Structure formats: structure tokens, C-alpha cells
């Protein structure tokens, strides 16, 4: 385990709002802990298939995007709902599949599924889902938390991407963010899952960063099956340079293993607005081969993680 402190390294359905009692507080504070009463905001499930579509208009005609969700494609990409083996092996489920071409030029957001969370006026979200990349392992934004943006207030974003730089195609290697040093806060700072050579900028004096696996989630780790992800993103609080607090947090768990647990971060500027949306799939750039990425049972909540206890959507409501 690597501990980074003070800059030093050592060692389609929508669900109504639902409330759950938080877990009992742990003896030691964790970035995975509930921050309040866990509240399920949305759960994205499908109960029937829809043909792969190559335009946003075709996607809209095939798949009923529930309130708050936007599904889209860019020329070259395809998006649809396909039947596939369930994560627990008990049968089949209908999951969201995105198909990427070999990028041209500087790349693009060939497919996407975004959930707009701006109405909640929050800077703290919990995200849970299943994902698989059964064929060629390549890279895209994967999960991106977008802050609301304007010329006056800038923005704060956080990205957990599958590698598209060529360093290790398909691997989940980093959490990227900005430390609030300016109005634009996106990928200037990094936490490496390997526990080495992280650069957390202004947070170096306050943060505690644990990387228990001391390893990326590699292309080989993907294999061909499903993997379970739990992610907590919390932007630090404060509205001015005088009252901001280094209480930002990141938590990344894959298949029950904690890869990153970070507290005490600066990861936004006091002028930045709250979270606007959460994006899945997203931008791809330098891949040499087409690839596919799947998601199943995406749950977004505030206050803490919530269990998957809600029933499947009624028949005929997910696909047009």
C-alpha cells in the first residue's frame, strides 16, 4: 500500500427518489462512507433489446431515454441495448453496448450516456455499475463527472478513464482532476492507481491518498466478463479562497478491491459551480482498432452507496 501525505510517498428506467439508512460509521473515516442519508437518484436498467443505432436520432427512436438521461452517438459510433450473460451468470440481461470505430483526426465522443444532476445542486456523488470490454481493449473517458461551466466560473471535472494515450490501452490507471489553482480544473492533477508518481498539487499539504492494490486495473484484468465498479467523487467545499476547505474525496473500488481512497483534497476552485452531469462512454482518441464497451445497472446516488434492491422496470417501458 502506498500512502501519500504531505507530498511524500511511503510504502432504461428511472427510479423515484428513495432513501436508505446509512451504514454504521466506521472506526476510521473512509472515502467510501456515507456522507448523509443515501438517496438513490437514478437507476438505469433495460428490459428489452434495441438495434444498434449509428445516429442520435436513431438511438432516440429505439431507446426511451428516461428523464435526466441523454443517449447519443457521433458519426462512426453505435449504441444499442443487447442481450448478454448476466454478471452473476444466472441467465441473460439487457445491457447498454457502445461500439467505437478506429478514431480519425483528434478523435471524438463516438457514443455517450449522460445523466444530468444539476437540479440537485450537489458536489458529492456516488456511482455504481457493472462494465465489461469483452474484445479489444482500448480507451475512452469511461466515467467523467462534469461540473457546470461558464466563462465567469470555469468548471471542475473529474475523470476515471480507460487508457487511450498508448501507455497501456484499456487499463484504468488514474483519477484525473484539477486542484483549484485556477478556474479550469480538469486533468492537471493525477492520482495513479500504482501509488507512484502521483501529482496532487495544492492538496499535497492536506491529502491522505491510499492505493491499496499499488497497481492499475490492467487490460488483462478486464478479460471478457463483467466487473463491478463503485466510485465516490466529492468536490471540496467553500465559496471563497478564505473559507474553502480541503475536504474533497475520491474512492474507486473494482470487484470489491479498493484501488484508490483519497481524502483531504482540493479538487475544485471556490468559484466553480456544482456538478452538472455524469458521463459514461465518452471521448476516444488514439486507438488503432474498433472496440466495444458495455454497462449494466448504473446507479447514481447522493449521501452514500445504495443497494440494488429495486425491481426490474415494467415490461415495455424501456424501448420504443
N, C-alpha and C positions, 0 to 999 in steps of 0.2 A: 504494500500500500504506500502511495506517495501522499504526503501531507504538505500542502503548500500554504505557508503562512508568513506574513510579513516579507513576501518576496523570496523566501528560501524554500528549497525542496529538501525533504528528508524522507528516507525510506519510500332504402331512403325512407326514412321515417323520422319524425321528430317527436321528442318526448316532452311532455309538460314538465315544468319545474318540479323537482322532487327533492325532499330533504332527508338527510340521514344523520344520525348521531355520530359525531367524530369518534375515532378510536381513542382509547385512554392515552394520555400523554406519556411519551417515552421518558425514561430516566434522563437521557441525554437528548437535547433538541436535534431533530433531523430535518433536512430539507424535504423529506417525504411526508412529514407530519401535516395534519390538517391545520389550516390557519383559522378555521371557524367552523360553522355548520356546513358540511359538504352539501353542495347543491348541484344536481345534475342539470346542465343547461341543454344539452342535445345528445342524442344517441343515433348514429347513422347506421341503419340496417336495411336490408333489401329482402324481399320475399319472392321475387321472380326475376328472370333474366331479361336483358335488353341487348340488342345487337350492338357491336362495337361501332361507334359513330366517329366521323372524322371532322365534323364541324360542330360548333357550339349550338347552332340551330337544330341539328340532328340530335344532339345529346338532349336538348330541351324537349324535343318531340317524343323521345323514347323514355326518358327518366324523369320522374316527378321530383324535382329538387324541392325539399321541404323549406319552410321559412328559415331564412338566415343562411342557407347554403347556396353556393354558386358553383356549378359544374361547367367546365369549359375545355375546349381544345384550341390549338393553334395549328395551322396547316402542317401536315406531316404526322401529327399525333392522333391517337384514337382513344376513346373512353367508352366503357360499357360495363354492364353487370353480367357476370358469368358464373355458372355453377362450377364449384371446385370443392375438393375434400375439406371437411371442417377441421379447424385447428386441433380438436380433441380426437379426431379420427372416427367419430361416431356416425358419419354419413357425409352429406354434402351441404354446403351453404352457398348463398348467392352473394358474391363479393364484388367490390369495385376494382376493375382492372384498367390500368393505363398503359398504353403502348407508345413507346418513344421511337422516332426514327434516328438514323445517324444524323447528328446536328450539322447544320450548314452555317457558314459565316460565324457569327459570335454566339450562336445557339438561340434558345428561346424557351418559353414556358409552353411546351407542346401539349401538356394536359394539366388540369388542375381541379382541385376541390377545396373551396374556401368557405369557412364559416365566419360570418360577421358577428362579432361580440361587442360592438361599440356601444350598444344600448345599455350594457351593464356597467359601463364606466369603471372598469377594473384594470388593475395592473398585476393580476395574480391569477394564473390558470393552471388547471391540472388536465392532462391529456393522456388517454389510454386507448390502445388499439392493437390489432394484430396486423402484421405486414409480412409479405414474402416477395422474393425476387428469384423465381424458380429457374430462370435460364441464365442468360449472360448477365454478369454483374457489372453495373455501370452507375453513374452518379446523377443526382438531382438534388434540389433543395430539401426534399423529403418531408421535414416539418419546419415551418417557419412561423414565428409569432411576430406579426406586424403591428407596430404602433401607428396610431393615427398620425398623419403627416400634413404639414403645411410649411410654407416658406418662413412663417413667423416663428413656429415652434419646432421645426425639424421633425425628427422621429427617432424612436428606439425600436430596433428589431433584434430578434434572437433566432439563430438558425442551427438546426441539427441536420446535417446533410450527409448523403451518401457520396463518397468522393468522386468528383468529376474533374479533378485537377490533373490526374495522371499519377499522383503519388501512390494510390492504391485503389483503383477503380472499384466502386461499390462499397467500400468499407465505411463504417461510421467511426470517424476518427476524432472529431472535435465538436465542441459547442462554441459558436462564434457570437460576439456581441460587441457593443461599444461601452466605454466606461464613463460616459457622461462628460468627457472633456470638451466636447463641442455639441452643437445642435444635432448633428447627424451621427447616429450611433447604430452601427450595423455589425461589421465583421472586422473591426480594427483589433479586437482583443480575442484571445482564444483560450479555451481550456482543452488540453489534449487528454484523451482518454488513456493514453500511455503513461500519464503522470510526469512526463518530461517536456521541458521547453515550453511550458505554458506561458502566456503573456497576458496578465490581467490588469496591467496599467495602474490606474489610480486606486484599484482595490488592494494593491499589494500590502498596504499597511493594516488592512482590516479583515481580509478574507481568510477563511479556512476552506481549503479545497482538498477533498479526498477523491482518489481514483482507485478504488479497491481492486480492480482487475489489473491495473497497470498495463492495459492493452486496449487496442482498438477492437471493435466488433468487425472482424475482417470479412473479405469477400468469401473466404472458405467457410466462415461461421454461418453465412446465410444458407448454404446448402440449397435444397429445393423446397423446404417446408415453411410453415408459419413460424413467426417469432412474436412474442408478446412484449410490447413497449409501454412503460409508464414514465411520464415526463411531467415535471413541475417547473414552471417558469414564473418567477416573481421579480418584478422590477422594484428597485429601491424606492423608498418614499421620500417625500419632500417636494416643495414647490419653489424654493429659492436656494441659492448657494449657502445661505446661512442656516436653513433648517433641514437640509437634506440629510438622510441617514443611510449609512451603508448596510442595508438590510436586504439586498437582493439575494435571490437564491436560484440554484439550478439543481435538479435531480433527474438522473437518467438511469432507468432500470430496464434491462433486456433479459427476458426469460428468467426473471427472478434474481438476477445478479445485478448488483449496483455497480455502474460504471463511473458515474460522477455524482458526488454530493458536495455542493458548494454553498456556503453561507457567507454573510458579511460583505457582499459585493456592491460596488457601484456599477450599474448596468443601464443607466439612463441619465439624461440631463434633466434638471429640475423643470425646465421649460417644456420638455416633451409631454405630449398628450398620452392618455391611457391606450390600452390595447384596442386595435381596430378589428383585426381578423386573424384567423389561424389558417395557414395554408398547408395542403398536402400535395404530393407530387411536385409540381413547380419546375423551375428552370433547369435545363440540361445544356451542356456547353461543348465539351471536347471529346465526347465518346467516339469510338471508331466503329461501333456496332449498334444496331437496334436492340432494345431491351424492353422488358415488361416489369411492372411493379403493381402489387395488389395490396388493398387494405380491406379489413373486415372489422365491423363493430367498433367504430370510432366513437369514443365518449369524451365529452368536454364538460368540465365541471369547475366550480369555484369553491373555495373553502376546504377542499380535500378530494382525494380519490373516492369514487363511489363504486359499489359492486355492480356487476351485470345481473341485475335481478328483474329487469323489466321484461314483459312478454314480447314475443315477435309481433311485428305490425300486422294489422288485419289484412286478410287476403285482398289483393287487387289495389292496394293503396300506394305502392312504391313505384310502379312502372306504368307509363301511359299506354 
